[in-house]
Amino acid sequence: MKLVLDLTFIKSICDEDPKFINEVLETFLIEMPKDIAQMNQAVEEQDIVMLGRMAHKTKSSLQTLGLFELKELALKIEQLTKTVPADLAVFSLSEQFIKHMAGVYPNAKKLIR
Amino acid sequence: MKLPTTEGIRIFIVEDDLLFAKTIRYILTLNPDHEVHVFKTGKECLNNLHLNPHIVSLDYSLPDITGDEVLKRIKTHDPDIGVIILSGQQDVATAVELLQKGADDYLTKDETNKERLFNIVEKLKKSIFLQKEVETLKEELTEKYQFSESMKGNSPAMQKVFKLLEKAAKSNITVSVTGETGTGKELVAKSVHYNSTRRKGNFVAINVSAIPKDLLESELFGYEKGAFTGAATRKQGKFELANNGTLFLDEIGEMDLHLQAKLLRALQEREVTRIGGNETVKFDARIIVATHRNLSELVGKGLFREDLYYRLLGLPIHLPPLRERRNDALILAKHFLNMTAKENKLGTMKLGQTAKDKLLSYSYPGNIRELKAIIELGAIMCAGKTIQKDDLQFNSLKKATNFFLEEMTLREYNIKIVRHYLEKNDNHIPIVAKILGIGKTTVYRMLKEDEEYPLRNT
């Protein structure tokens, strides 16, 4: 799983404006742990709806920061939460996802100038 | 929607992913004319609709309210707010569904880039400014067609017309306008429309006598693609175009009997069927008809359907010819002079006494249209700021003789009368003598005395 951020998209939008890039990274480092905490809680409480909601929410940030493999994983989790009956594999996938995300933060911090 | 007074555009971003919201905000605020607000929930967005956004970028999947519901409530608040749906690639089907429910465009988050987002926003802005232009023009038209602005006249006959116009504007009744050519029948129709509750709808006019019979049917009812040779695409008819507005059928007396039957059916059923089609299309339009002919006489001659006549009669408004309200000619002349002077940047102009006398003595066979043309030309021809009688040229095509236009001697008047009757009777002197109750020799003598046209052709 690739845990290194690819800022090509963000850089293309802001013409490599370091101020905006820092703002995006800082927002990621503040907001994403909150979402992951909620996801963790959803796993503990076997709350499929919340799990799906949080997986959906994280996708656009992951796409924006070039974390494409993680985004695909989030998409898979979201889709599994919608199957009837619920596919219990979603919980183990979510745990994996949460674990991977923990490895992303240090990489994000390194990119802040 | 409160339309932007300047180029400023207020945009709402409704997005629960703050990072993505900031990215979109960054792109949109690259244009300093954009005032961007970010809301994390649907509820926050709905609570702030009083700020009157012009465009809303809406994430279809929000934590509190579905995108479907937010879209519905935005459009209920103001159907003119442009809504862009943002969704993931895999959710395009949902986005398309929202497009069908009134969203204006959509963008997948995977392909969000500066150009795409800007293009969509610019497209919506164009539509907003176009709408602003249309509304401004409609407001201008409404002002232009205020009864006090559009219709002039103090005569009792016109005062009666004004009262009827007000009644017509306040109701939804069919209006039938009669009057000679040039009395302002279309102006009456427009004034009724722009003073009525239908003014936001279209005013659609069609002159029955100006369109070939074969084409009139397709103009009125529209046609389907392939209905006939040359029908390359579907075309809406005037009834459909006038939906929620007013349909003005000018010179209705010229409509042939076959089409009268179709018109009657359309008016009875309040629906039309396009030529070559099966589907009926409902319409809700006020009908105003006009004619310079006497419709009841046409009914008597079998040229106009009686049932259609009664259906169209509604509120009859008769416009008196200008010769029956000569004093109004001066009021109208001053009005047209002000308009012409303004349009041609001629400064303040006025009518001299000799011009007023000349205007009052004329019979205006072409009615107000003719008076307007006379004044417009007079204003242009005038050397100074005051129009005199020589600046006014009466070039009526109708040979209505007015003997008081110019001061003449009694002898000259007599000769003019004789000439008039000779012209009317193929220069047949015995007949003219009989009509005038004078001897043939008197006619000959008068013609000999005519210096301008000495005895000739007689």
Interface residues (C-beta under 8 A of the other chain):
Chain A: F9 I10 S12 I13 C14 F20 E23 V24 T27 F28 E31 M32 R53 H56 K57 T58 K59 S60 S61 Q63 T64 L65 L75 Q79
Chain B: E15 D16 D17 L18 L19 F20 K22 T23 Y26 I27 S61 P63 G88 Q90 K109 D110 N113 K114
